[in-house]
Every structure is written in C-alpha cells, then in structure tokens.
Amino acid sequence: MYSEDDECDYAVKQPISDWLAERLANFTPGTEREWRNEQIAKRLKEIEEGTYE
C-alpha cells in the first residue's frame, strides 16, 4: 500500500548532486532573484534583437 511516508523516505535516500548542493550552500534570496532577473532581461533583449535561438 502506498503512503506519503514512502515518498518521503525515497526522497531522503536519493543522493544530492554536487551542483545542487553548491547552489543550496550559496543560496540567498536576493542574489537568486537578481540572477533570475538578469537572465530574463538578457532573453528579452535577444528576442527583441532577433538573436534568440
């Protein structure tokens, strides 16, 4: 029988990737938001210039 606890146990047992571990260790809401906004601005600029792939 499936239970929510099974899903939690499964998630906990999965190894975390080095990339994700580093991102979580260096995470701050302000810098993450700034980075996301920069990426969106770059993408919009590329779309306007017609260079977006």
PDB file of N, H, CA, C and O in Angstrom:
ATOM      1  N   MET A   1       0.846  -1.188   0.000  1.00  0.00           N
ATOM      2  CA  MET A   1       0.000   0.000   0.000  1.00  0.00           C
ATOM      3  C   MET A   1       0.885   1.243   0.000  1.00  0.00           C
ATOM      4  O   MET A   1       1.845   1.329   0.767  1.00  0.00           O
ATOM      5  N   TYR A   2       0.564   2.191  -0.851  1.00  0.00           N
ATOM      6  H   TYR A   2      -0.215   2.121  -1.473  1.00  0.00           H
ATOM      7  CA  TYR A   2       1.340   3.426  -0.962  1.00  0.00           C
ATOM      8  C   TYR A   2       0.952   4.413   0.136  1.00  0.00           C
ATOM      9  O   TYR A   2      -0.227   4.578   0.448  1.00  0.00           O
ATOM     10  N   SER A   3       1.943   5.055   0.708  1.00  0.00           N
ATOM     11  H   SER A   3       2.900   4.920   0.454  1.00  0.00           H
ATOM     12  CA  SER A   3       1.657   6.110   1.689  1.00  0.00           C
ATOM     13  C   SER A   3       2.601   7.281   1.427  1.00  0.00           C
ATOM     14  O   SER A   3       3.619   7.133   0.751  1.00  0.00           O
ATOM     15  N   GLU A   4       2.258   8.417   1.959  1.00  0.00           N
ATOM     16  H   GLU A   4       1.431   8.537   2.509  1.00  0.00           H
ATOM     17  CA  GLU A   4       3.075   9.610   1.791  1.00  0.00           C
ATOM     18  C   GLU A   4       4.447   9.417   2.431  1.00  0.00           C
ATOM     19  O   GLU A   4       5.432   9.991   1.966  1.00  0.00           O
ATOM     20  N   ASP A   5       4.519   8.621   3.485  1.00  0.00           N
ATOM     21  H   ASP A   5       3.719   8.155   3.863  1.00  0.00           H
ATOM     22  CA  ASP A   5       5.790   8.360   4.152  1.00  0.00           C
ATOM     23  C   ASP A   5       6.776   7.652   3.226  1.00  0.00           C
ATOM     24  O   ASP A   5       7.979   7.905   3.294  1.00  0.00           O
ATOM     25  N   ASP A   6       6.280   6.772   2.364  1.00  0.00           N
ATOM     26  H   ASP A   6       5.303   6.566   2.308  1.00  0.00           H
ATOM     27  CA  ASP A   6       7.144   6.084   1.410  1.00  0.00           C
ATOM     28  C   ASP A   6       7.846   7.085   0.509  1.00  0.00           C
ATOM     29  O   ASP A   6       9.039   6.956   0.233  1.00  0.00           O
ATOM     30  N   GLU A   7       7.104   8.077   0.054  1.00  0.00           N
ATOM     31  H   GLU A   7       6.135   8.182   0.277  1.00  0.00           H
ATOM     32  CA  GLU A   7       7.675   9.089  -0.838  1.00  0.00           C
ATOM     33  C   GLU A   7       8.749   9.895  -0.116  1.00  0.00           C
ATOM     34  O   GLU A   7       9.788  10.207  -0.699  1.00  0.00           O
ATOM     35  N   CYS A   8       8.505  10.234   1.147  1.00  0.00           N
ATOM     36  H   CYS A   8       7.661   9.981   1.621  1.00  0.00           H
ATOM     37  CA  CYS A   8       9.482  10.983   1.932  1.00  0.00           C
ATOM     38  C   CYS A   8      10.765  10.171   2.115  1.00  0.00           C
ATOM     39  O   CYS A   8      11.865  10.699   1.950  1.00  0.00           O
ATOM     40  N   ASP A   9      10.626   8.903   2.453  1.00  0.00           N
ATOM     41  H   ASP A   9       9.733   8.474   2.588  1.00  0.00           H
ATOM     42  CA  ASP A   9      11.798   8.052   2.626  1.00  0.00           C
ATOM     43  C   ASP A   9      12.595   7.959   1.333  1.00  0.00           C
ATOM     44  O   ASP A   9      13.825   7.997   1.359  1.00  0.00           O
ATOM     45  N   TYR A  10      11.907   7.838   0.209  1.00  0.00           N
ATOM     46  H   TYR A  10      10.908   7.807   0.189  1.00  0.00           H
ATOM     47  CA  TYR A  10      12.575   7.735  -1.078  1.00  0.00           C
ATOM     48  C   TYR A  10      13.365   9.004  -1.372  1.00  0.00           C
ATOM     49  O   TYR A  10      14.513   8.938  -1.811  1.00  0.00           O
ATOM     50  N   ALA A  11      12.752  10.158  -1.130  1.00  0.00           N
ATOM     51  H   ALA A  11      11.819  10.212  -0.773  1.00  0.00           H
ATOM     52  CA  ALA A  11      13.404  11.430  -1.429  1.00  0.00           C
ATOM     53  C   ALA A  11      14.644  11.627  -0.560  1.00  0.00           C
ATOM     54  O   ALA A  11      15.667  12.117  -1.037  1.00  0.00           O
ATOM     55  N   VAL A  12      14.554  11.250   0.697  1.00  0.00           N
ATOM     56  H   VAL A  12      13.722  10.852   1.084  1.00  0.00           H
ATOM     57  CA  VAL A  12      15.675  11.424   1.626  1.00  0.00           C
ATOM     58  C   VAL A  12      16.847  10.533   1.232  1.00  0.00           C
ATOM     59  O   VAL A  12      17.999  10.925   1.416  1.00  0.00           O
ATOM     60  N   LYS A  13      16.585   9.372   0.708  1.00  0.00           N
ATOM     61  H   LYS A  13      15.649   9.054   0.559  1.00  0.00           H
ATOM     62  CA  LYS A  13      17.646   8.417   0.377  1.00  0.00           C
ATOM     63  C   LYS A  13      18.364   8.748  -0.933  1.00  0.00           C
ATOM     64  O   LYS A  13      19.419   8.177  -1.210  1.00  0.00           O
ATOM     65  N   GLN A  14      17.819   9.648  -1.735  1.00  0.00           N
ATOM     66  H   GLN A  14      16.962  10.111  -1.510  1.00  0.00           H
ATOM     67  CA  GLN A  14      18.456   9.971  -3.003  1.00  0.00           C
ATOM     68  C   GLN A  14      19.659  10.881  -2.760  1.00  0.00           C
ATOM     69  O   GLN A  14      19.568  11.827  -1.978  1.00  0.00           O
ATOM     70  N   PRO A  15      20.785  10.604  -3.422  1.00  0.00           N
ATOM     71  CA  PRO A  15      21.963  11.459  -3.247  1.00  0.00           C
ATOM     72  C   PRO A  15      21.721  12.826  -3.903  1.00  0.00           C
ATOM     73  O   PRO A  15      21.092  12.918  -4.957  1.00  0.00           O
ATOM     74  N   ILE A  16      22.222  13.864  -3.273  1.00  0.00           N
ATOM     75  H   ILE A  16      22.733  13.790  -2.417  1.00  0.00           H
ATOM     76  CA  ILE A  16      22.068  15.208  -3.820  1.00  0.00           C
ATOM     77  C   ILE A  16      23.255  15.477  -4.744  1.00  0.00           C
ATOM     78  O   ILE A  16      24.392  15.131  -4.426  1.00  0.00           O
ATOM     79  N   SER A  17      22.980  16.088  -5.875  1.00  0.00           N
ATOM     80  H   SER A  17      22.056  16.369  -6.134  1.00  0.00           H
ATOM     81  CA  SER A  17      24.066  16.342  -6.822  1.00  0.00           C
ATOM     82  C   SER A  17      24.991  17.425  -6.275  1.00  0.00           C
ATOM     83  O   SER A  17      24.575  18.271  -5.484  1.00  0.00           O
ATOM     84  N   ASP A  18      26.244  17.389  -6.705  1.00  0.00           N
ATOM     85  H   ASP A  18      26.582  16.702  -7.348  1.00  0.00           H
ATOM     86  CA  ASP A  18      27.215  18.389  -6.269  1.00  0.00           C
ATOM     87  C   ASP A  18      26.763  19.789  -6.667  1.00  0.00           C
ATOM     88  O   ASP A  18      26.905  20.743  -5.902  1.00  0.00           O
ATOM     89  N   TRP A  19      26.212  19.896  -7.887  1.00  0.00           N
ATOM     90  H   TRP A  19      26.097  19.121  -8.508  1.00  0.00           H
ATOM     91  CA  TRP A  19      25.755  21.195  -8.385  1.00  0.00           C
ATOM     92  C   TRP A  19      24.666  21.756  -7.485  1.00  0.00           C
ATOM     93  O   TRP A  19      24.717  22.920  -7.087  1.00  0.00           O
ATOM     94  N   LEU A  20      23.681  20.926  -7.165  1.00  0.00           N
ATOM     95  H   LEU A  20      23.640  19.980  -7.488  1.00  0.00           H
ATOM     96  CA  LEU A  20      22.572  21.376  -6.331  1.00  0.00           C
ATOM     97  C   LEU A  20      23.051  21.703  -4.921  1.00  0.00           C
ATOM     98  O   LEU A  20      22.600  22.675  -4.317  1.00  0.00           O
ATOM     99  N   ALA A  21      23.962  20.893  -4.402  1.00  0.00           N
ATOM    100  H   ALA A  21      24.329  20.103  -4.893  1.00  0.00           H
ATOM    101  CA  ALA A  21      24.498  21.143  -3.063  1.00  0.00           C
ATOM    102  C   ALA A  21      25.195  22.499  -3.013  1.00  0.00           C
ATOM    103  O   ALA A  21      25.045  23.249  -2.049  1.00  0.00           O
ATOM    104  N   GLU A  22      25.956  22.804  -4.061  1.00  0.00           N
ATOM    105  H   GLU A  22      26.078  22.194  -4.844  1.00  0.00           H
ATOM    106  CA  GLU A  22      26.654  24.089  -4.111  1.00  0.00           C
ATOM    107  C   GLU A  22      25.664  25.246  -4.208  1.00  0.00           C
ATOM    108  O   GLU A  22      25.822  26.267  -3.537  1.00  0.00           O
ATOM    109  N   ARG A  23      24.634  25.077  -5.056  1.00  0.00           N
ATOM    110  H   ARG A  23      24.507  24.249  -5.601  1.00  0.00           H
ATOM    111  CA  ARG A  23      23.618  26.122  -5.203  1.00  0.00           C
ATOM    112  C   ARG A  23      22.914  26.376  -3.874  1.00  0.00           C
ATOM    113  O   ARG A  23      22.685  27.527  -3.503  1.00  0.00           O
ATOM    114  N   LEU A  24      22.573  25.321  -3.167  1.00  0.00           N
ATOM    115  H   LEU A  24      22.759  24.386  -3.469  1.00  0.00           H
ATOM    116  CA  LEU A  24      21.878  25.471  -1.885  1.00  0.00           C
ATOM    117  C   LEU A  24      22.788  26.101  -0.835  1.00  0.00           C
ATOM    118  O   LEU A  24      22.336  26.903  -0.018  1.00  0.00           O
ATOM    119  N   ALA A  25      24.061  25.739  -0.856  1.00  0.00           N
ATOM    120  H   ALA A  25      24.428  25.087  -1.520  1.00  0.00           H
ATOM    121  CA  ALA A  25      25.010  26.277   0.123  1.00  0.00           C
ATOM    122  C   ALA A  25      25.213  27.774  -0.079  1.00  0.00           C
ATOM    123  O   ALA A  25      25.406  28.510   0.888  1.00  0.00           O
ATOM    124  N   ASN A  26      25.169  28.226  -1.326  1.00  0.00           N
ATOM    125  H   ASN A  26      25.012  27.627  -2.111  1.00  0.00           H
ATOM    126  CA  ASN A  26      25.419  29.633  -1.638  1.00  0.00           C
ATOM    127  C   ASN A  26      24.135  30.424  -1.870  1.00  0.00           C
ATOM    128  O   ASN A  26      24.183  31.576  -2.299  1.00  0.00           O
ATOM    129  N   PHE A  27      22.999  29.812  -1.589  1.00  0.00           N
ATOM    130  H   PHE A  27      22.961  28.876  -1.240  1.00  0.00           H
ATOM    131  CA  PHE A  27      21.720  30.453  -1.887  1.00  0.00           C
ATOM    132  C   PHE A  27      21.404  31.608  -0.954  1.00  0.00           C
ATOM    133  O   PHE A  27      21.473  31.474   0.268  1.00  0.00           O
ATOM    134  N   THR A  28      21.063  32.725  -1.533  1.00  0.00           N
ATOM    135  H   THR A  28      21.006  32.834  -2.525  1.00  0.00           H
ATOM    136  CA  THR A  28      20.461  33.839  -0.796  1.00  0.00           C
ATOM    137  C   THR A  28      19.340  34.357  -1.681  1.00  0.00           C
ATOM    138  O   THR A  28      19.548  34.530  -2.882  1.00  0.00           O
ATOM    139  N   PRO A  29      18.179  34.607  -1.139  1.00  0.00           N
ATOM    140  CA  PRO A  29      17.031  35.013  -1.952  1.00  0.00           C
ATOM    141  C   PRO A  29      17.306  36.231  -2.831  1.00  0.00           C
ATOM    142  O   PRO A  29      16.857  36.280  -3.976  1.00  0.00           O
ATOM    143  N   GLY A  30      18.032  37.203  -2.312  1.00  0.00           N
ATOM    144  H   GLY A  30      18.397  37.164  -1.382  1.00  0.00           H
ATOM    145  CA  GLY A  30      18.298  38.421  -3.087  1.00  0.00           C
ATOM    146  C   GLY A  30      19.115  38.137  -4.338  1.00  0.00           C
ATOM    147  O   GLY A  30      18.754  38.567  -5.433  1.00  0.00           O
ATOM    148  N   THR A  31      20.221  37.411  -4.175  1.00  0.00           N
ATOM    149  H   THR A  31      20.515  37.061  -3.286  1.00  0.00           H
ATOM    150  CA  THR A  31      21.088  37.163  -5.325  1.00  0.00           C
ATOM    151  C   THR A  31      20.422  36.229  -6.324  1.00  0.00           C
ATOM    152  O   THR A  31      20.625  36.372  -7.530  1.00  0.00           O
ATOM    153  N   GLU A  32      19.639  35.287  -5.849  1.00  0.00           N
ATOM    154  H   GLU A  32      19.475  35.171  -4.869  1.00  0.00           H
ATOM    155  CA  GLU A  32      18.937  34.369  -6.748  1.00  0.00           C
ATOM    156  C   GLU A  32      17.931  35.151  -7.591  1.00  0.00           C
ATOM    157  O   GLU A  32      17.810  34.917  -8.793  1.00  0.00           O
ATOM    158  N   ARG A  33      17.217  36.070  -6.967  1.00  0.00           N
ATOM    159  H   ARG A  33      17.315  36.260  -5.990  1.00  0.00           H
ATOM    160  CA  ARG A  33      16.228  36.886  -7.669  1.00  0.00           C
ATOM    161  C   ARG A  33      16.929  37.801  -8.688  1.00  0.00           C
ATOM    162  O   ARG A  33      16.464  37.949  -9.819  1.00  0.00           O
ATOM    163  N   GLU A  34      18.037  38.406  -8.281  1.00  0.00           N
ATOM    164  H   GLU A  34      18.414  38.286  -7.363  1.00  0.00           H
ATOM    165  CA  GLU A  34      18.786  39.276  -9.187  1.00  0.00           C
ATOM    166  C   GLU A  34      19.278  38.481 -10.397  1.00  0.00           C
ATOM    167  O   GLU A  34      19.168  38.940 -11.533  1.00  0.00           O
ATOM    168  N   TRP A  35      19.816  37.298 -10.148  1.00  0.00           N
ATOM    169  H   TRP A  35      19.906  36.925  -9.225  1.00  0.00           H
ATOM    170  CA  TRP A  35      20.325  36.465 -11.232  1.00  0.00           C
ATOM    171  C   TRP A  35      19.196  36.118 -12.209  1.00  0.00           C
ATOM    172  O   TRP A  35      19.374  36.189 -13.425  1.00  0.00           O
ATOM    173  N   ARG A  36      18.039  35.743 -11.665  1.00  0.00           N
ATOM    174  H   ARG A  36      17.894  35.685 -10.677  1.00  0.00           H
ATOM    175  CA  ARG A  36      16.892  35.392 -12.496  1.00  0.00           C
ATOM    176  C   ARG A  36      16.445  36.583 -13.330  1.00  0.00           C
ATOM    177  O   ARG A  36      16.142  36.440 -14.514  1.00  0.00           O
ATOM    178  N   ASN A  37      16.403  37.757 -12.710  1.00  0.00           N
ATOM    179  H   ASN A  37      16.649  37.873 -11.748  1.00  0.00           H
ATOM    180  CA  ASN A  37      16.011  38.965 -13.438  1.00  0.00           C
ATOM    181  C   ASN A  37      16.997  39.291 -14.545  1.00  0.00           C
ATOM    182  O   ASN A  37      16.595  39.719 -15.627  1.00  0.00           O
ATOM    183  N   GLU A  38      18.282  39.093 -14.288  1.00  0.00           N
ATOM    184  H   GLU A  38      18.608  38.745 -13.409  1.00  0.00           H
ATOM    185  CA  GLU A  38      19.302  39.317 -15.325  1.00  0.00           C
ATOM    186  C   GLU A  38      19.092  38.363 -16.492  1.00  0.00           C
ATOM    187  O   GLU A  38      19.186  38.768 -17.651  1.00  0.00           O
ATOM    188  N   GLN A  39      18.809  37.098 -16.195  1.00  0.00           N
ATOM    189  H   GLN A  39      18.732  36.768 -15.254  1.00  0.00           H
ATOM    190  CA  GLN A  39      18.587  36.110 -17.254  1.00  0.00           C
ATOM    191  C   GLN A  39      17.371  36.474 -18.094  1.00  0.00           C
ATOM    192  O   GLN A  39      17.399  36.348 -19.319  1.00  0.00           O
ATOM    193  N   ILE A  40      16.309  36.923 -17.446  1.00  0.00           N
ATOM    194  H   ILE A  40      16.286  37.026 -16.452  1.00  0.00           H
ATOM    195  CA  ILE A  40      15.093  37.321 -18.165  1.00  0.00           C
ATOM    196  C   ILE A  40      15.392  38.533 -19.034  1.00  0.00           C
ATOM    197  O   ILE A  40      14.959  38.585 -20.185  1.00  0.00           O
ATOM    198  N   ALA A  41      16.124  39.508 -18.505  1.00  0.00           N
ATOM    199  H   ALA A  41      16.475  39.466 -17.570  1.00  0.00           H
ATOM    200  CA  ALA A  41      16.462  40.709 -19.270  1.00  0.00           C
ATOM    201  C   ALA A  41      17.298  40.352 -20.500  1.00  0.00           C
ATOM    202  O   ALA A  41      17.063  40.878 -21.588  1.00  0.00           O
ATOM    203  N   LYS A  42      18.278  39.452 -20.323  1.00  0.00           N
ATOM    204  H   LYS A  42      18.469  39.025 -19.439  1.00  0.00           H
ATOM    205  CA  LYS A  42      19.103  39.014 -21.463  1.00  0.00           C
ATOM    206  C   LYS A  42      18.244  38.342 -22.526  1.00  0.00           C
ATOM    207  O   LYS A  42      18.391  38.618 -23.716  1.00  0.00           O
ATOM    208  N   ARG A  43      17.347  37.461 -22.094  1.00  0.00           N
ATOM    209  H   ARG A  43      17.228  37.236 -21.127  1.00  0.00           H
ATOM    210  CA  ARG A  43      16.488  36.738 -23.019  1.00  0.00           C
ATOM    211  C   ARG A  43      15.584  37.697 -23.794  1.00  0.00           C
ATOM    212  O   ARG A  43      15.418  37.545 -25.004  1.00  0.00           O
ATOM    213  N   LEU A  44      14.995  38.688 -23.106  1.00  0.00           N
ATOM    214  H   LEU A  44      15.130  38.811 -22.123  1.00  0.00           H
ATOM    215  CA  LEU A  44      14.127  39.661 -23.765  1.00  0.00           C
ATOM    216  C   LEU A  44      14.902  40.488 -24.775  1.00  0.00           C
ATOM    217  O   LEU A  44      14.407  40.783 -25.862  1.00  0.00           O
ATOM    218  N   LYS A  45      16.131  40.862 -24.406  1.00  0.00           N
ATOM    219  H   LYS A  45      16.534  40.622 -23.523  1.00  0.00           H
ATOM    220  CA  LYS A  45      16.974  41.634 -25.322  1.00  0.00           C
ATOM    221  C   LYS A  45      17.284  40.802 -26.575  1.00  0.00           C
ATOM    222  O   LYS A  45      17.226  41.316 -27.693  1.00  0.00           O
ATOM    223  N   GLU A  46      17.611  39.528 -26.387  1.00  0.00           N
ATOM    224  H   GLU A  46      17.658  39.111 -25.479  1.00  0.00           H
ATOM    225  CA  GLU A  46      17.901  38.650 -27.520  1.00  0.00           C
ATOM    226  C   GLU A  46      16.674  38.502 -28.418  1.00  0.00           C
ATOM    227  O   GLU A  46      16.798  38.485 -29.642  1.00  0.00           O
ATOM    228  N   ILE A  47      15.502  38.396 -27.819  1.00  0.00           N
ATOM    229  H   ILE A  47      15.401  38.410 -26.825  1.00  0.00           H
ATOM    230  CA  ILE A  47      14.273  38.254 -28.601  1.00  0.00           C
ATOM    231  C   ILE A  47      14.026  39.521 -29.413  1.00  0.00           C
ATOM    232  O   ILE A  47      13.683  39.450 -30.593  1.00  0.00           O
ATOM    233  N   GLU A  48      14.201  40.687 -28.775  1.00  0.00           N
ATOM    234  H   GLU A  48      14.480  40.744 -27.816  1.00  0.00           H
ATOM    235  CA  GLU A  48      13.999  41.953 -29.471  1.00  0.00           C
ATOM    236  C   GLU A  48      14.983  42.117 -30.628  1.00  0.00           C
ATOM    237  O   GLU A  48      14.619  42.635 -31.683  1.00  0.00           O
ATOM    238  N   GLU A  49      16.229  41.678 -30.432  1.00  0.00           N
ATOM    239  H   GLU A  49      16.525  41.257 -29.575  1.00  0.00           H
ATOM    240  CA  GLU A  49      17.257  41.813 -31.472  1.00  0.00           C
ATOM    241  C   GLU A  49      17.158  40.712 -32.523  1.00  0.00           C
ATOM    242  O   GLU A  49      17.803  40.783 -33.569  1.00  0.00           O
ATOM    243  N   GLY A  50      16.359  39.709 -32.243  1.00  0.00           N
ATOM    244  H   GLY A  50      15.836  39.651 -31.393  1.00  0.00           H
ATOM    245  CA  GLY A  50      16.213  38.605 -33.184  1.00  0.00           C
ATOM    246  C   GLY A  50      17.350  37.608 -33.133  1.00  0.00           C
ATOM    247  O   GLY A  50      17.518  36.819 -34.063  1.00  0.00           O
ATOM    248  N   THR A  51      18.148  37.627 -32.050  1.00  0.00           N
ATOM    249  H   THR A  51      18.011  38.269 -31.295  1.00  0.00           H
ATOM    250  CA  THR A  51      19.281  36.695 -31.939  1.00  0.00           C
ATOM    251  C   THR A  51      18.969  35.521 -31.028  1.00  0.00           C
ATOM    252  O   THR A  51      19.822  34.657 -30.824  1.00  0.00           O
ATOM    253  N   TYR A  52      17.766  35.472 -30.476  1.00  0.00           N
ATOM    254  H   TYR A  52      17.073  36.174 -30.641  1.00  0.00           H
ATOM    255  CA  TYR A  52      17.405  34.374 -29.569  1.00  0.00           C
ATOM    256  C   TYR A  52      17.239  33.088 -30.361  1.00  0.00           C
ATOM    257  O   TYR A  52      16.552  33.057 -31.383  1.00  0.00           O
ATOM    258  N   GLU A  53      17.878  32.020 -29.876  1.00  0.00           N
ATOM    259  H   GLU A  53      18.435  32.045 -29.046  1.00  0.00           H
ATOM    260  CA  GLU A  53      17.808  30.728 -30.578  1.00  0.00           C
ATOM    261  C   GLU A  53      16.785  29.829 -29.926  1.00  0.00           C
ATOM    262  O   GLU A  53      16.581  28.700 -30.372  1.00  0.00           O
TER     263      GLU A  53
END
